[in-house]
Amino acid sequence: MCLKSTIIFIFLFSGLLFAQPKVVTLKVGSTVSYVGGFVDLNHVYISLNDLSQCLGLHTFELRSTGKLSVYSEYGSLLFTPDNNFIVVSTGGESKIYQLPIAVLSANGKLYMPATYAGEYFSRILQGNLTYDEEKAEFNFLNSNLIAPLVTGVQVEEKANGAVIEIGMQSLPKAYEAAMATAASGGQENMLYVTLMPATGNIQKLNSLSPTDVYSNVIAIQNPNSIQLSFRLKQSYVSKQIFVDSTTNSVVVALYSQADVKKIFSEEIKKKLDAEKKNWKLDVIVIDPGHGGKDPGAIGVMGTEEKNVTLAIAKDLKRDLNKKLPNVKVVMTRDDDEFVELDKRGEIANEAGGKLFISIHCNSMPHKPNPANGLETYFLRPGKTGEAIRIAAQENAAIKYENDYEKKYKTYDADNMILTTMAHGAYVKYSERLAQLIEDNVSSVAAVADNGVSQAGFYVLIGASMPAVLVETGYLSNVREERYLRSKTGREAIARGITNAIVKYKAEYEKNFTQN
């Protein structure tokens, strides 16, 4: 409940051992309200229901899932209990954002860290909501009551003209641009930009340094608007003014007489060359599963999965260095060390990886067992009971990590769906690589092709690139365990994966060049 006077809260926080009650102030003009919350592990959490009510926003609770929708005429926010993801819907489109800290559920309400609330609530408000950590205080400034500040001017020359970008705290309601020349009776080569409402540091704007586009700027502050007059260094045949909501800027495009077709072709070529460089498959990350205090699966003869995966990964790196000498190969571990699952994805991302291959060995609960063969997975919620079992088996490695219950508590079904949506750009590439691995390994190694499947492996979640997990064989099968222990077997599997990657790279780069 949103209260306008001093209040005392009594909280019963189920599962929040260190939580202490906290009241956060909300100031909207001269009106002061209070939002209920608590402090847990040095983070101030505020009630989403209370904050929404104080701000005059509407809420709707999906009782079956505990999700909370907060909405206004400008958009909506969707929060999920014990989940880091927020769905923000504005301007007819929805985007998913990830919080560093999850939304929590207590007392039948949802709570989020106050530090991040302002950023997301401001997206569906006509104004700006900020949070002062020292004062434990929210401040809301209605955009109807203020004139946005001009924060600076950026200029970029183009082959067919120039772009002047006027940065602002928030976008003005009205804007216009006009050009004058000596021929039209005005001062020669002047550009006049009017923004309303708007304000600015006139002295600072008038002292802007000359650029290749203009020699000086004259700023005039009016009661409800500001006018910026640019003395241009050359004539332009036309202009266009528009706003960029992603950067809160007013943009003026100036066009000169030029060979538009030639310029367009050159611009397209530059963009394509840049895209080719970004999409070039130049870094491959190999992840040997388990390691250190985490042995992984144990075979009938005592073989530890961590040793087999490291040996295959080293053979794979050697083969890739020979077959693809211009490609950098990165290992998440080079020896018998324990690397946390989420850290493996971080290593891949920091290295600029374009492919992520996690190497593992399979096993059945009862040993010995006749189950055998190679299986390759990509990231999606598991479709079959067996895929879900194998994912759970590999995900169990988190028990070797400190505070794993808290660290991975948001890796539930809802989170997996949201995460795989974010991975959607890579799914077809991951699935194609998985199929090539199945085909090529089974053709050179003595392991059966059990096909491609999908499952929710934690180790694949953090890698922002096409990613697969290869179960190279069953340690619970005596014959296959011997094969995985042998140098011949491990080298054959590595050779098959190498052949698959070489073919994938050729297909991938050919397809990108053609498109």
Sequence and secondary structure as in RCSB ss.txt:
>XXXX:A:sequence
MCLKSTIIFIFLFSGLLFAQPKVVTLKVGSTVSYVGGFVDLNHVYISLNDLSQCLGLHTFELRSTGKLSVYSEYG
SLLFTPDNNFIVVSTGGESKIYQLPIAVLSANGKLYMPATYAGEYFSRILQGNLTYDEEKAEFNFLNSNLIAPLV
TGVQVEEKANGAVIEIGMQSLPKAYEAAMATAASGGQENMLYVTLMPATGNIQKLNSLSPTDVYSNVIAIQNPNS
IQLSFRLKQSYVSKQIFVDSTTNSVVVALYSQADVKKIFSEEIKKKLDAEKKNWKLDVIVIDPGHGGKDPGAIGV
MGTEEKNVTLAIAKDLKRDLNKKLPNVKVVMTRDDDEFVELDKRGEIANEAGGKLFISIHCNSMPHKPNPANGLE
TYFLRPGKTGEAIRIAAQENAAIKYENDYEKKYKTYDADNMILTTMAHGAYVKYSERLAQLIEDNVSSVAAVADN
GVSQAGFYVLIGASMPAVLVETGYLSNVREERYLRSKTGREAIARGITNAIVKYKAEYEKNFTQN
>XXXX:A:secstr
  BSS        TT TT EEEEEEEEETTEEEEEEEEEETTEEEEEHHHHHHHTT EEEEETTTTEEEEEETTE
EEEE TTEEEEEEEETTEEEEEEEEEEEEEETTEEEEEHHHHHHHHGGGSSEEEEEETTTTEEEEEEGGGS  BE
EEEEEEEETTEEEEEEEESS  SEEEEEEE GGGTSSTTEEEEEEES B  HHHHHT    SSEEEEEEEE SS 
EEEEEEESS  SEEEEEEETTTTEEEEEEE S  HHHHHHHHHHHHHHHHHHHH   EEEEEE  BTTB   B T
T  BHHHHHHHHHHHHHHHHHHH TTSEEEES SSS    HHHHHHHHHHTT SEEEEEEEE  SSSS     EE
EEEES   SHHHHHHHHHHHGGGGGSTTHHHHTTT SHHHHHHHHHHTHHHHHHHHHHHHHHHHHHHHHSS  EE
EEEEE  HHHHT  S EEEEEEEETTSHHHHHHHHSHHHHHHHHHHHHHHHHHHHHHHHHHHHH 
